[in-house]
Amino acid sequence: MLFLIIAIGICVIDQIMKFYVECVWKKEEVPEDSDSKVMLTKQYNTGFILNWCERQKNTVKFISLILCSFLFGVLFTVVRGKGENFLKVALSFLFGGALSNTIDRVKKGHVVDYLKFRKIKNIIFNIADLFIFLGAIMIAIREIFHKK
């Protein structure tokens, strides 16, 4: 149950941020003279990472639904077993991020991205993306060091 709560928490936090950026926040981004390393902005992404497949909205939506469902099934299966807490957290991160972005794709036809590192040009992302990335890294680490 804890791992599902983690996933839902990630999704809810990201959805709140997306709502804020779309409906409340009025500025274009953090002023250029700010010392902040991360800037708030807004961009719509109709594709996958870096707008890959942006012209195939229905395909992106369908693949997102399939992958999100698959991740839920894997998380549900792994959570029922004993141990493997590192893997369970990683899958929770992946599923929470995937769920939030899939909700956007189904509901709006695009994902709302809103974070940008000042020193990295042309890459805008959201909290869901960060957790998808972190979950994937955790699974890669587990696979490298896991004794079978």
C-alpha positions, 0 to 999 in steps of 0.5 A: 500500500505504501508504494501505491501511496508514493506513486499517487503522491508523485502524480498529485504533486505534479498535477498540482504544479501543472494546474498552478502553471496553467491557471494561476502563474502569470509570469513567463519565467523566473527573471533573468537576473535571478540567482535561481538555477531552476526556472519556472516556465510553461511548454506543451509537449504533444510527444514523448521525451523532447517532443519525439513523435509529436505529430502522432498524438493518438499513437503517443496517447495509446502507447502511454496508456499501454505502458502506464497499465503495464507499469501498474501491473508490474508494480502490483505484482512486485509489491505483493512479494516480500523484500525488494523495497528498492525495486518497489520504490523505483517502480513507484517512481516510474508509475507515479510519473507515468500516471501523471503524464498519461493523465495529461495526454488523455485529458489535454492532448499534451503534457505540461512541462514547467521546469528548466535548468538555467544552464541547459537550453531547450530542455523543459520538463516536469516533476513526473519526468524527474521521477520517471528518470530517477526510477529508471536509474534506480532500476538500472543500478539494481540490475547492475548490482543485484545478486540473483 
